[in-house]
Amino acid sequence: MQVLVRDNNVEQALRVLKKKMQREGIFREMKARSAYEKPSEKRVREKAEAVRRYRKLARKKAQREGLLPAPKKAVRAR
């Protein structure tokens, strides 16, 4: 992973790096690897993740078909 530092602005580069790592799921993986996870707990977690993915996909499909209203856009003040 690579982040460019512009104008010696290390704080901004760190923020960008953290955002990229968050998107890639590195923090979640580090937390998962920090301690042993029993096989039964792993099965339960993976099953819950699969259900979450399926529901998210079904929700997006329903929104595309017009059965559900689209989510509200967040307005950021600058």
BELVEN-V917107 format. One record per residue. N is the residue number from 1. RES is the residue in three letters. PHI is phi in degrees with one decimal (NA if undefined). PSI is psi as a letter, one per 20 degrees, with the letter a starting at -180 (none if undefined). Layout:
n=N res=RES phi=PHI psi=PSI
n=N res=RES phi=PHI psi=PSI
This chain:
n=1 res=MET phi=NA psi=p
n=2 res=GLN phi=-133.8 psi=p
n=3 res=VAL phi=-132.0 psi=p
n=4 res=LEU phi=-87.6 psi=p
n=5 res=VAL phi=-98.8 psi=o
n=6 res=ARG phi=-105.6 psi=p
n=7 res=ASP phi=54.4 psi=k
n=8 res=ASN phi=54.6 psi=k
n=9 res=ASN phi=-92.6 psi=n
n=10 res=VAL phi=-71.1 psi=h
n=11 res=GLU phi=-60.9 psi=g
n=12 res=GLN phi=-67.0 psi=h
n=13 res=ALA phi=-64.5 psi=h
n=14 res=LEU phi=-64.6 psi=g
n=15 res=ARG phi=-60.9 psi=g
n=16 res=VAL phi=-64.6 psi=g
n=17 res=LEU phi=-62.4 psi=g
n=18 res=LYS phi=-61.6 psi=h
n=19 res=LYS phi=-65.2 psi=g
n=20 res=LYS phi=-64.0 psi=g
n=21 res=MET phi=-64.9 psi=h
n=22 res=GLN phi=-62.4 psi=g
n=23 res=ARG phi=-63.3 psi=h
n=24 res=GLU phi=-77.6 psi=i
n=25 res=GLY phi=84.1 psi=k
n=26 res=ILE phi=-69.4 psi=g
n=27 res=PHE phi=-64.2 psi=g
n=28 res=ARG phi=-63.5 psi=g
n=29 res=GLU phi=-67.8 psi=h
n=30 res=MET phi=-62.6 psi=g
n=31 res=LYS phi=-64.7 psi=g
n=32 res=ALA phi=-66.9 psi=h
n=33 res=ARG phi=-83.7 psi=i
n=34 res=SER phi=-70.2 psi=h
n=35 res=ALA phi=-139.4 psi=q
n=36 res=TYR phi=-69.4 psi=p
n=37 res=GLU phi=-114.7 psi=p
n=38 res=LYS phi=-63.3 psi=q
n=39 res=PRO phi=-56.9 psi=h
n=40 res=SER phi=-67.0 psi=h
n=41 res=GLU phi=-66.9 psi=h
n=42 res=LYS phi=-64.6 psi=g
n=43 res=ARG phi=-60.9 psi=g
n=44 res=VAL phi=-62.9 psi=g
n=45 res=ARG phi=-64.2 psi=g
n=46 res=GLU phi=-64.7 psi=h
n=47 res=LYS phi=-64.2 psi=g
n=48 res=ALA phi=-64.3 psi=h
n=49 res=GLU phi=-64.4 psi=h
n=50 res=ALA phi=-65.1 psi=g
n=51 res=VAL phi=-63.7 psi=g
n=52 res=ARG phi=-62.2 psi=g
n=53 res=ARG phi=-61.7 psi=g
n=54 res=TYR phi=-63.3 psi=g
n=55 res=ARG phi=-65.0 psi=h
n=56 res=LYS phi=-63.8 psi=g
n=57 res=LEU phi=-63.1 psi=g
n=58 res=ALA phi=-65.5 psi=h
n=59 res=ARG phi=-64.5 psi=g
n=60 res=LYS phi=-63.8 psi=h
n=61 res=LYS phi=-64.7 psi=g
n=62 res=ALA phi=-65.3 psi=h
n=63 res=GLN phi=-66.7 psi=g
n=64 res=ARG phi=-63.3 psi=h
n=65 res=GLU phi=-82.2 psi=i
n=66 res=GLY phi=85.4 psi=j
n=67 res=LEU phi=-79.4 psi=h
n=68 res=LEU phi=-123.4 psi=q
n=69 res=PRO phi=-69.9 psi=q
n=70 res=ALA phi=-68.9 psi=q
n=71 res=PRO phi=-66.5 psi=q
n=72 res=LYS phi=-69.1 psi=p
n=73 res=LYS phi=-80.0 psi=p
n=74 res=ALA phi=-78.5 psi=p
n=75 res=VAL phi=-98.9 psi=o
n=76 res=ARG phi=-100.7 psi=p
n=77 res=ALA phi=-85.9 psi=p
n=78 res=ARG phi=-114.0 psi=none
